[in-house]
Amino acid sequence: FIEAHPLGALVVPTSRGLEATHVPFMVHAEPAPYGTLRGHIARANSLWRDQPFEDEILVIFKGPDSYVSPSWYPTKRVTGEVVPTWNYAVAHAYGRLTIETDPAWLREVVEGLTDRQEAGRQEPWRVDDAPPAFVDRMLRAIVGIELRITRLIGSWKLSQNRSEADRNGVAEGLRAEPSADARRIADLVQDPRPDAPE
């Protein structure tokens, strides 16, 4: 799920209170059982200066979501006992945050993130395509962040509390919506397993 939706909302307690910043992450399988998240933020972002992070950190990964109209439920015609809701898929990763400033570590993360996003393009861009002095300058403008995941919680609200007829009605209604998220949620409503394809 995180690989499919890599932009996480990093929520950190700071001396100024809770702060959030949005970061694309790579997830690594080690250490078991949950792995590690790696990314980077701008050096100008004051969040990283509040070291050491002694408190647990939260990263929220949001998948597709969509409003669900009660008019899509066949139950509406039978009893009228329906209300609107919202369907969604999210993952919450908790752990301890560390900051990395080693240029080799930063380059590996930047290359990994770039290669993952560029994969499948006809002419994928690579970090080496940019002039070396420019890349070095850009790497000095960021700091790395690493979160060893200690807890990982997925939450899937996909009309699983409704009858099969109502779920089918929701899926049909969502497929008629203009948003791509609605259509992805329609697929998940009909196959709500966490490993179901999006």
Residue frames relative to the residue before (quaternion, step in Angstrom):
aa qw qx qy qz dx dy dz
F 1.0000 0.0000 0.0000 0.0000 0.00 0.00 0.00
I 0.6668 0.4909 -0.3058 0.4699 3.59 0.91 -0.91
E 0.6356 0.5206 -0.3392 0.4581 3.61 0.97 -0.75
A 0.6807 0.4777 -0.2876 0.4751 3.60 1.05 -0.72
H 0.7786 0.1898 -0.0843 0.5921 3.60 1.19 -0.59
P 0.0026 -0.8936 0.4488 0.0055 3.61 0.65 1.11
L 0.5869 0.5683 -0.3975 0.4178 3.64 1.15 -0.24
G 0.0589 -0.8279 0.5576 -0.0170 3.55 -0.41 1.26
A 0.3592 -0.6717 0.5981 0.2492 3.55 -1.23 0.57
L 0.1968 -0.7925 0.5739 0.0618 3.56 -0.38 1.34
V 0.0853 -0.8069 0.5845 -0.0044 3.59 -0.52 1.23
V 0.0001 -0.8312 0.5468 -0.1009 3.54 -0.50 1.29
P 0.3491 -0.6943 0.5754 0.2549 3.62 -0.96 0.80
T 0.0416 -0.7970 0.6025 -0.0086 3.59 -0.81 1.00
S 0.6906 -0.4474 0.3509 0.4469 3.55 -1.29 0.00
R 0.6838 0.4518 -0.2762 0.5020 3.59 1.26 -0.32
G 0.6500 -0.4528 0.3193 0.5201 3.59 1.30 0.02
L 0.7373 -0.3844 0.2860 0.4763 3.58 -1.26 -0.19
E 0.0226 -0.7700 0.6376 0.0099 3.54 -1.07 0.83
A 0.1492 -0.7763 0.6069 0.0820 3.54 -1.16 0.64
T 0.0118 0.7580 -0.6522 0.0030 3.51 -1.18 0.69
H 0.3760 -0.7386 0.5209 0.2043 3.56 -1.05 0.76
V 0.0177 -0.8193 0.5645 -0.0990 3.52 -0.69 1.23
P 0.3302 -0.6937 0.5869 0.2556 3.61 -0.96 0.76
F 0.1493 -0.8156 0.5579 0.0363 3.57 -0.82 1.03
M 0.2581 -0.6629 0.6684 0.2171 3.48 -1.40 0.39
V 0.2218 -0.7608 0.5932 0.1419 3.56 -1.03 0.75
H 0.1463 -0.7732 0.6147 0.0532 3.55 -0.97 0.97
A 0.5488 -0.6636 0.4097 0.3009 3.59 -0.98 0.85
E 0.7253 0.4139 -0.2441 0.4931 3.60 1.07 -0.59
P 0.5907 -0.2200 -0.7761 -0.0182 1.57 -2.03 1.39
A 0.5786 -0.5757 0.4543 0.3568 3.53 -1.23 0.59
P 0.6246 -0.1085 -0.7577 -0.1547 1.63 -2.27 0.91
Y 0.7349 0.4736 -0.2361 0.4242 3.64 1.14 -0.43
G 0.4894 -0.6896 0.4246 0.3233 3.60 1.14 -0.41
T 0.4536 -0.6640 0.5423 0.2435 3.49 -1.41 -0.26
L 0.2567 -0.7274 0.6141 0.1670 3.55 -1.15 0.71
R 0.0295 -0.7871 0.6160 0.0121 3.58 -1.03 0.81
G 0.1619 0.7631 -0.6118 0.1313 3.51 -1.07 0.87
H 0.3006 -0.7381 0.5597 0.2273 3.55 -1.20 -0.42
I 0.1637 -0.7493 0.6323 0.1091 3.53 -1.31 0.45
A 0.6402 -0.5137 0.3966 0.4111 3.56 -1.26 0.30
R 0.5387 -0.6132 0.4702 0.3358 3.56 -1.03 0.79
A 0.6312 0.5489 -0.3257 0.4408 3.60 1.13 -0.63
N 0.5483 0.5966 -0.3985 0.4297 3.61 1.24 -0.33
S 0.3844 -0.7718 0.4618 0.2080 3.60 -0.51 1.20
L 0.4513 0.7215 -0.4402 0.2864 3.60 1.21 -0.32
W 0.7110 0.4889 -0.2788 0.4215 3.59 0.84 -0.93
R 0.6133 0.5814 -0.3522 0.4023 3.61 1.15 -0.39
D 0.5988 0.5825 -0.3561 0.4187 3.61 1.23 -0.26
Q 0.2520 0.7771 -0.5278 0.2324 3.59 1.02 0.77
P 0.6014 -0.1880 -0.7726 -0.0778 1.56 -2.18 1.16
F 0.4279 -0.6670 0.5396 0.2845 3.56 -1.16 0.59
E 0.1050 -0.8248 0.5548 0.0290 3.56 -0.19 1.26
D 0.6606 0.5038 -0.3026 0.4672 3.56 1.16 -0.58
E 0.5907 -0.5428 0.4577 0.3834 3.51 -1.30 0.39
I 0.2670 -0.7544 0.5866 0.1243 3.56 -1.07 0.85
L 0.2236 -0.7647 0.5925 0.1190 3.56 -1.18 0.65
V 0.0514 -0.7474 0.6608 0.0455 3.56 -1.10 0.82
I 0.1777 -0.7926 0.5800 0.0620 3.57 -0.76 1.10
F 0.1117 -0.7745 0.6216 0.0369 3.55 -0.82 1.08
K 0.1614 -0.8133 0.5571 0.0457 3.55 -0.63 1.17
G 0.2248 -0.7543 0.6054 0.1186 3.50 -0.93 0.99
P 0.7766 -0.2874 0.2231 0.5143 3.58 -1.12 -0.57
D 0.0057 -0.7757 0.6309 0.0129 3.54 -1.26 0.50
S 0.0546 0.8032 -0.5921 0.0372 3.56 -1.20 0.43
Y 0.5311 -0.5900 0.5198 0.3156 3.51 -1.27 0.62
V 0.1758 -0.7643 0.6129 0.0968 3.57 -1.13 0.73
S 0.2910 -0.7740 0.5441 0.1423 3.55 -0.61 1.18
P 0.4773 -0.6675 0.4798 0.3104 3.63 -0.93 0.80
S 0.5690 0.6107 -0.3864 0.3925 3.60 1.18 -0.39
W 0.6059 0.5714 -0.3527 0.4266 3.61 1.23 -0.27
Y 0.6090 0.5663 -0.3551 0.4270 3.62 1.21 -0.34
P 0.4414 -0.6588 0.5326 0.2958 3.62 -0.87 0.84
T 0.5561 0.6201 -0.3815 0.4008 3.60 1.15 -0.61
K 0.5572 0.6134 -0.3929 0.3986 3.63 1.10 -0.59
R 0.6981 0.4680 -0.2727 0.4683 3.58 0.95 -0.87
V 0.6749 0.4969 -0.2920 0.4608 3.57 1.17 -0.57
T 0.8416 0.1086 -0.0165 0.5288 3.60 0.68 -1.10
G 0.3724 -0.7262 0.4935 0.3007 3.58 1.13 -0.58
E 0.5678 0.6225 -0.3709 0.3906 3.59 1.28 -0.13
V 0.4095 0.6717 -0.4988 0.3637 3.54 0.38 1.32
V 0.1045 -0.7704 0.6258 0.0625 3.54 -1.23 0.52
P 0.5621 -0.5851 0.4390 0.3861 3.61 -1.17 0.35
T 0.0466 -0.7812 0.6217 0.0326 3.55 -1.26 0.41
W 0.3441 -0.6949 0.5820 0.2448 3.53 -1.35 -0.19
N 0.1916 -0.7716 0.5973 0.1058 3.59 -0.86 0.97
Y 0.0798 0.8033 -0.5807 0.1056 3.58 -1.02 0.79
A 0.1741 -0.7267 0.6473 0.1500 3.50 -1.42 0.16
V 0.0793 0.7920 -0.5976 0.0963 3.59 -0.80 1.06
A 0.1481 -0.7432 0.6374 0.1397 3.54 -1.35 0.24
H 0.1733 -0.7656 0.6141 0.0824 3.57 -1.04 0.87
A 0.0933 -0.7844 0.6127 0.0237 3.57 -0.73 1.11
Y 0.1172 -0.7905 0.6005 0.0282 3.57 -0.84 1.06
G 0.3041 0.7582 -0.5502 0.1730 3.55 -1.14 0.55
R 0.6020 -0.5341 0.4522 0.3844 3.51 -1.36 -0.28
L 0.2963 -0.7734 0.5448 0.1315 3.54 -0.92 1.00
T 0.0322 -0.7613 0.6469 0.0279 3.53 -1.07 0.81
I 0.3687 -0.7140 0.5605 0.2003 3.53 -1.26 0.59
E 0.1345 -0.7834 0.6045 0.0521 3.57 -1.02 0.86
T 0.0831 -0.8063 0.5846 0.0359 3.59 -0.91 0.92
D 0.4289 0.7078 -0.4615 0.3196 3.60 1.27 -0.03
P 0.4705 -0.7113 0.4410 0.2798 3.63 -0.64 1.08
A 0.6430 0.5176 -0.3356 0.4538 3.62 0.98 -0.75
W 0.6321 0.5191 -0.3218 0.4768 3.60 1.01 -0.83
L 0.6649 0.5094 -0.3024 0.4549 3.58 0.90 -0.96
R 0.6590 0.5085 -0.3166 0.4550 3.57 0.90 -0.90
E 0.6353 0.5321 -0.3326 0.4502 3.59 0.95 -0.82
V 0.6668 0.4917 -0.3004 0.4726 3.59 0.96 -0.86
V 0.6614 0.5018 -0.3097 0.4634 3.59 0.88 -0.93
E 0.6600 0.4946 -0.3077 0.4745 3.59 0.94 -0.84
G 0.6550 0.5209 -0.3147 0.4480 3.58 0.95 -0.84
L 0.6609 0.4962 -0.3027 0.4747 3.57 0.92 -0.90
T 0.6700 0.5039 -0.2948 0.4586 3.56 0.92 -0.95
D 0.6706 0.5042 -0.3087 0.4481 3.59 0.81 -0.97
R 0.6428 0.5270 -0.3271 0.4495 3.59 1.00 -0.80
Q 0.7167 0.4432 -0.2591 0.4721 3.59 0.89 -0.91
E 0.6890 0.4752 -0.2782 0.4712 3.59 1.10 -0.63
A 0.4758 0.6852 -0.4392 0.3334 3.61 1.23 -0.38
G 0.7862 0.3165 -0.2405 0.4732 3.54 -0.98 0.86
R 0.5593 0.5734 -0.4128 0.4336 3.62 1.20 -0.17
Q 0.6129 -0.5642 0.3971 0.3851 3.57 -1.14 0.57
E 0.7891 0.0711 -0.0239 0.6096 3.57 0.95 -0.86
P 0.1464 -0.8345 0.5244 0.0844 3.61 0.28 1.20
W 0.3789 -0.7002 0.5633 0.2210 3.53 -1.02 0.90
R 0.1290 -0.7771 0.6129 0.0616 3.56 -1.06 0.81
V 0.6374 -0.5332 0.3907 0.3960 3.55 -1.18 0.57
D 0.6438 0.5412 -0.3186 0.4372 3.60 1.03 -0.76
D 0.5415 0.6198 -0.4059 0.3974 3.61 1.23 -0.21
A 0.6542 0.4837 -0.3065 0.4941 3.59 1.20 -0.48
P 0.6037 -0.5571 0.4072 0.3992 3.62 -1.13 0.50
P 0.5839 -0.6299 0.3854 0.3374 3.62 -0.92 0.91
A 0.6529 0.5115 -0.3293 0.4512 3.63 0.93 -0.80
F 0.6347 0.5234 -0.3202 0.4698 3.57 1.08 -0.76
V 0.6413 0.5151 -0.3202 0.4700 3.60 0.94 -0.89
D 0.6476 0.5165 -0.3217 0.4587 3.61 0.91 -0.89
R 0.6504 0.5126 -0.3125 0.4654 3.58 0.99 -0.83
M 0.6574 0.5029 -0.3076 0.4693 3.58 0.97 -0.84
L 0.6496 0.5183 -0.3208 0.4544 3.61 0.99 -0.81
R 0.6422 0.5116 -0.3270 0.4678 3.61 1.09 -0.62
A 0.6583 0.5211 -0.3007 0.4523 3.60 1.24 -0.36
I 0.7197 0.3812 -0.2435 0.5267 3.60 1.29 0.04
V 0.1936 -0.7148 0.6476 0.1795 3.52 -1.40 0.19
G 0.4365 -0.6995 0.5064 0.2523 3.54 -1.11 0.72
I 0.1386 -0.7583 0.6290 0.1005 3.52 -1.24 0.54
E 0.0541 -0.7834 0.6192 0.0004 3.52 -1.06 0.85
L 0.0704 -0.7837 0.6170 0.0080 3.53 -0.93 0.96
R 0.2206 -0.7405 0.6218 0.1279 3.57 -0.67 1.14
I 0.3454 -0.7813 0.4880 0.1793 3.54 -0.46 1.25
T 0.1515 -0.7948 0.5850 0.0570 3.55 -0.80 1.10
R 0.7674 0.0752 -0.0624 0.6336 3.57 1.26 -0.43
L 0.0451 -0.7817 0.6220 0.0017 3.56 -1.07 0.79
I 0.0014 0.8185 -0.5700 0.0714 3.55 -0.54 1.21
G 0.1558 -0.7714 0.6124 0.0753 3.55 -0.81 1.05
S 0.0869 -0.7807 0.6177 0.0378 3.55 -1.05 0.77
W 0.0208 -0.8035 0.5920 -0.0595 3.54 -0.71 1.18
K 0.0059 -0.7703 0.6375 -0.0157 3.60 -0.47 1.15
L 0.1498 0.8247 -0.5083 0.1978 3.52 -0.08 1.37
S 0.6439 -0.5530 0.3012 0.4346 3.57 0.96 0.94
Q 0.2984 0.7921 -0.4912 0.2054 3.59 1.18 0.48
N 0.6222 0.5381 -0.3422 0.4541 3.61 1.26 -0.25
R 0.6228 0.5480 -0.3334 0.4479 3.60 1.28 -0.10
S 0.6218 -0.5266 0.4226 0.3968 3.56 -1.29 0.29
E 0.6597 -0.4958 0.3717 0.4251 3.56 -1.25 0.30
A 0.6331 0.5287 -0.3368 0.4540 3.61 0.98 -0.78
D 0.6653 0.4873 -0.3066 0.4753 3.59 0.94 -0.84
R 0.6328 0.5205 -0.3366 0.4641 3.63 0.99 -0.78
N 0.6455 0.5062 -0.3204 0.4738 3.58 0.99 -0.79
G 0.6364 0.5204 -0.3193 0.4715 3.58 1.04 -0.74
V 0.6337 0.5150 -0.3199 0.4805 3.58 1.04 -0.81
A 0.6580 0.5084 -0.3146 0.4579 3.59 0.87 -0.92
E 0.6560 0.5045 -0.3130 0.4660 3.60 0.93 -0.86
G 0.6620 0.5035 -0.3027 0.4653 3.58 0.95 -0.87
L 0.6634 0.5067 -0.3045 0.4588 3.59 0.96 -0.87
R 0.6468 0.5269 -0.3274 0.4436 3.59 0.99 -0.76
A 0.6578 0.4942 -0.3093 0.4770 3.60 1.19 -0.43
E 0.5396 0.6198 -0.4007 0.4052 3.61 1.28 -0.18
P 0.5448 -0.6617 0.4077 0.3149 3.61 -1.10 0.60
S 0.6542 0.5524 -0.3341 0.3940 3.63 1.10 -0.44
A 0.5430 -0.6122 0.4734 0.3260 3.55 -1.15 0.72
D 0.5992 0.5654 -0.3598 0.4380 3.61 1.06 -0.71
A 0.6411 0.5278 -0.3333 0.4464 3.59 0.93 -0.86
R 0.6724 0.4894 -0.3040 0.4648 3.57 0.93 -0.83
R 0.6339 0.5085 -0.3382 0.4746 3.61 1.04 -0.68
I 0.6360 0.5089 -0.3273 0.4789 3.59 1.02 -0.79
A 0.5973 0.5646 -0.3645 0.4378 3.63 1.01 -0.72
D 0.6587 0.4999 -0.3104 0.4690 3.57 0.93 -0.87
L 0.6816 0.4877 -0.2882 0.4631 3.58 0.95 -0.87
V 0.5875 0.5629 -0.3707 0.4478 3.61 1.08 -0.66
Q 0.7225 0.4234 -0.2529 0.4845 3.59 0.97 -0.78
D 0.7688 0.1052 -0.0907 0.6242 3.60 1.25 -0.26
P 0.0237 -0.8861 0.4628 -0.0023 3.59 0.47 1.21
R 0.3550 0.7287 -0.5220 0.2655 3.62 1.14 0.27
P 0.5750 -0.6148 0.4058 0.3560 3.62 -0.96 0.72
D 0.7138 0.4235 -0.2706 0.4878 3.60 1.10 -0.55
A 0.3821 0.7243 -0.4920 0.2954 3.59 1.25 0.22
P 0.5122 -0.6568 0.4454 0.3285 3.60 -0.94 0.76
E 0.2906 -0.7205 0.5961 0.2027 3.54 -1.19 0.62
